[in-house]
Amino acid sequence: MTFSQFQATYHLSLNQQQQQAVQTLDGPVLLLAVPGSGKTTVLVCRIGYMVLAQGIPPQSVLTMTYTISAAQDMRQRFATIFGAEYAKRLEFRTINGVCSRIIACYERMTGRKAYTLMEDGREQSALISNLYHQHTQEYATESTIKSIQTAITYAKNQMLRDEELDQVEVDGVEFPALYRAYNQALQQQQKMDYDDQMVYARKILRLCPPVLQYFQQRYRYLCVDEAQDTSKIQHSIISMLAHSHQNLFLVGDEDQSIYGFRAAYPQALLHFQRTYPAAKILYMETNYRSTREIVSAAQTFIEKNVNRHPKHMVSTGRTGPNIRAIPVWDRKSQYTYLTRMAKQSSQPMAILYRDNDSAIPLIDLFQRQGIPYSCRQVDCGFFSHKVVRDIGNIIRFASQPQNGALFLDIYYKLGAGISRVAAIEAIDRCAGEGMTILEFLSQCSMLSPWSRKQCAALQTHLNHLVAQPAHQAIHRIVHYMGYGRYLEERGGDVRKAEILEALGQYEATPQDLLERLRTLYHLMREGGSEAPENIILSTIHSSKGLEYPNVVLMDVLDGILPQVSASEGEEDFDLYQEERRLFYVAMTRAKDTLWVLTFRSDLLTSCFAKELFPEPNSEIHKSRMQTMTTAPGEKLHHKKYGWGTVLNRVGDIMTVSFPSVGEKKLSLSTAIKNNLISVKREGCPK
């Protein structure tokens, strides 16, 4: 059957680039497909062309996908176009599923029994929790366990060596030691986790030639979807399976690689021709999803990344409104704006954000005002996070000032210089003395005069915050009771406190806020209404592969999106490029309209938003920024604060020490725009 006959028989309408991809069957091929270009359709049609037009036996074709649902969807799409009979004979599997078959084959050939797969996630969580307690003498929260699980997946998928493993960090635990103890416990129990399936499958293919030869002979053609999300160990396994026939077809787009935290390895796409010298690189560059305005803005944005193939995404010519900036004052006001927007919306609208924390204040307001919504793949880790737990315990201690268990959890986090010995002494004696724990410590001779004074001040703060509006109480805890300084010194996530403060605006007391958190936890577990709703809340990661008529991007501010700033360090540079890819993926979910919430303060507005919506005279300001030196030690003059010394600069933010007011963080772009600073030498102090 010729290709023209194939297209006519199955009523296929493919553009020139799609046709080339479908007909290129032999040898290593990398198909780079931009968002909305129909990659799944092309992959399915290519398999149909192989089997129905070229006579390739369906059982010799193995198609690997990222998730089980994607494999099922691809099989169904094949059946819809080409019929169920051939669909049943084809293999659509996840790479984990293929690894499971490799292990089973090894068992049959050698008569040896493999370790038991730990299929119940609760079993893995329990093991990690026990090991965490052994290493830290503390109990792991739900969010901590999830962080450790993610780090374990990363380590195994990246095939980290010992020296690389030592660089992996998880807050609150020495991860390398826990990781080694975890693997040792699995071996002692003769069990393996899902990531171990790949570790053992790769080892089998390397050390047991009969198993490798069996799979190489069985599958002459390998197809891999979402190749940009494939990890280093997965690419290694795929390479071994394809080594004999070299008929490997990878479909992906490094511009859409956003799972670095799960060990996605887009470098494999960039180095494809180095790995396979005879490889062909094909492109699908027409976006059938979005308007010309969205496609143009997204293409200009992603071109700023360095490590990418030279793809140029184009639209079909369909026009729509320009992408729009929606300026708000701060994070709190954006929640109010989005609530009003959701109320007035008569068309489907997706509100996208970087992480699930962003959705919590929205869900709170939507529930209060009866706005129906649905929420994709909710993560409730916020409610058990250490920062949320700490602040909750400080609030509880304010109402229970003689509770020793609560005090032992928080005393060293409030910057009062309290020793553990003194804390235990106070717990033991305060009840008998008729005092609160902090009142006892304010008179305790074991502490320095300064510490006694701090304890008295903390007790005063606790007395006040009990009856304060909740948002004021949170602000007091973070900014006046030392907890914010504790987080800053340990690299803690102070943005969790910002979420609590936003939620606290609607609660009369801190205790009311704690009760509201319990309600919100259950609301988020439910995920919103079961019926289809106009308003969809989703992380950008969960929206990948989907599309929406109207998209709003929220929390677009430095520190969240992007999470890291551009720097000369190679590690930060790679992370920053992934942040740009994440924003690009978010932009290209929109079909018709795209709105981006921006912030009026330059200290908040994301550098990404500034790229999309440059201000008038921005080129002049940019030129002044490039010519003005702001290196550490440089002297500059501020119209309000006088002469000062630059301490450091990170991106647009510089820290300057002024004799008149101390250290100040300044936005360089704002200061230049408003003519607030200069580096003239006249009158400069020595």
Salt bridges, closest charged atoms under 4 A:
GLU91 OE1 - ARG93 NE 2.75
GLU91 OE1 - ARG101 NH1 2.97
GLU91 OE2 - ARG218 NH2 2.93
GLU107 OE2 - LYS113 NZ 3.94
ASP120 OD2 - ARG122 NH2 3.15
GLU123 OE2 - LYS191 NZ 2.29
ASP162 OD1 - ARG180 NH2 3.77
GLU163 OE2 - ARG161 NE 3.01
GLU164 OE2 - ARG161 NH2 3.32
ASP166 OD1 - ARG180 NH2 3.45
ASP193 OD2 - LYS156 NZ 2.98
ASP196 OD1 - LYS156 NZ 2.84
ASP225 OD1 - LYS39 NZ 2.92
GLU226 OE2 - LYS39 NZ 3.25
GLU226 OE1 - LYS544 NZ 3.17
ASP229 OD2 - LYS544 NZ 3.26
ASP253 OD1 - LYS311 NZ 3.19
GLU254 OE2 - LYS311 NZ 2.58
ASP255 OD2 - ARG308 NH2 2.83
ASP255 OD2 - LYS311 NZ 3.27
GLU303 OE2 - HIS312 ND1 3.41
ASP357 OD2 - LYS496 NZ 2.85
ASP364 OD1 - ARG368 NE 3.11
ASP364 OD1 - ARG516 NE 2.62
ASP379 OD2 - LYS146 NZ 2.36
ASP390 OD1 - LYS413 NZ 2.70
ASP409 OD2 - LYS413 NZ 3.90
GLU425 OE2 - ARG429 NH1 3.13
GLU433 OE2 - ARG429 NH2 3.52
GLU489 OE1 - ARG490 NH1 3.39
ASP493 OD2 - LYS496 NZ 2.74
GLU498 OE1 - ARG331 NH1 2.90
GLU498 OE1 - ARG495 NH1 3.53
GLU501 OE2 - LYS332 NZ 3.26
GLU501 OE2 - HIS475 ND1 3.52
GLU507 OE2 - ARG368 NH2 2.38
GLU515 OE1 - ARG518 NH2 2.68
GLU547 OE1 - ARG289 NE 2.96
GLU547 OE2 - LYS591 NZ 3.76
ASP555 OD2 - ARG331 NH2 2.81
GLU578 OE1 - ARG581 NH2 3.41
GLU579 OE2 - ARG354 NH2 2.37
ASP592 OD1 - ARG318 NH1 2.72
ASP602 OD2 - LYS673 NZ 3.95
GLU611 OE1 - LYS304 NZ 3.09
GLU611 OE2 - ARG580 NH2 2.76
GLU615 OE1 - LYS673 NZ 2.85
GLU634 OE2 - ARG681 NH2 3.06
ASP652 OD2 - LYS610 NZ 3.80
